[in-house]
Amino acid sequence: MCSTAQIITFEKMKKFETITEAFDWWIKNVYPSLSPELKKGKAVQAWKDYTYDRGISEKRMRDILIEFGEFEIKTSIIYKPS
């Protein structure tokens, strides 16, 4: 049992089909809440490149998600012989 002094927050885990889908969600939901110190350098450059369609690679999106978010990225490749 939790005391009234304890606050427990359970965030629903989100699953994404693509890196781009996850990055889009991160841009809209996580990036705005980053501290001003973290909104310098890589994070802000990635935000600008994505937001203004300057181009951002999937690898760079993946790196940003791992560095500035709480993401676990798995790759699944399935071979189905006919």
C-alpha positions, -999 to 999 in steps of 0.1 A, spaced: 0 0 0 13 35 -8 14 63 17 -1 96 8 34 110 5 42 87 -24 31 95 -59 33 67 -84 29 75 -121 24 47 -146 29 58 -182 13 36 -208 40 20 -229 37 30 -266 47 8 -295 55 22 -329 57 5 -363 85 26 -377 114 48 -364 98 78 -382 65 72 -364 83 71 -330 104 101 -338 73 121 -348 57 112 -315 89 122 -296 90 156 -314 55 164 -304 54 149 -269 89 147 -254 110 174 -271 88 203 -258 95 192 -222 133 189 -225 152 214 -204 168 244 -222 202 228 -218 191 197 -237 175 217 -264 209 227 -277 230 209 -302 219 175 -315 183 176 -302 174 211 -316 192 204 -349 172 172 -353 140 190 -344 147 217 -370 157 192 -397 125 171 -392 101 200 -387 113 220 -417 117 190 -440 155 195 -443 160 158 -441 170 135 -413 182 99 -416 166 70 -398 199 63 -381 200 99 -367 164 96 -356 173 63 -338 203 79 -321 182 109 -309 154 86 -296 179 66 -276 199 96 -263 170 119 -254 142 95 -248 134 62 -230 132 40 -261 141 4 -267 145 -2 -304 143 -37 -318 145 -49 -354 125 -78 -365 132 -95 -398 111 -124 -407 117 -148 -436 87 -168 -447 95 -194 -473 68 -202 -498 
